Amino acid sequence: MAVGGETASFCGTMKYFLGLLGGLQVADGLLTQLFVGNGVVREGNPLMEPLVLGGGFLLLKVAGAVFSVVVIYFTYRLFPRLALAAASGMVAFYGAVAFWNILVLLVLSGAPYLGLLQALAYW
């Protein structure tokens, strides 16, 4: 099977997506732990809130990141296009989550040039 001119070997695009996916998931966990742990925001997922407040959340987040990367890696060996689409979608989702977390951080820091972004954050 070929993806983007590559044979069944692991293509560079997929390596990039898997690294980005793992990094974004861990960054999401770190920012969530920072914001929720310090009482700045509230966790939106009621099932995860006790873990974030009680500890163990970051370990679970890292384990989930490793698990998702491994599953997509092995899926890639059988269904490269499906794995690439799944990785792309997950990177887009976690990229949006990371953007939102950074937006919240900027708004809460009181940056003066964020009038429009403040309106978006409170929306």
ABEGO torsion letter per residue (X at the ends): XBBGGBBABBBAAAAAAAAAAAAAAAAAAAAAAAAAAAGABBBABAAAAAAAAAEGAAAAAAAAAAAAAAAAAAAAAABAAAAAAAAAAAAAAAAAAAAAAAAAAAAAAGBAAAAAAAAAAAX
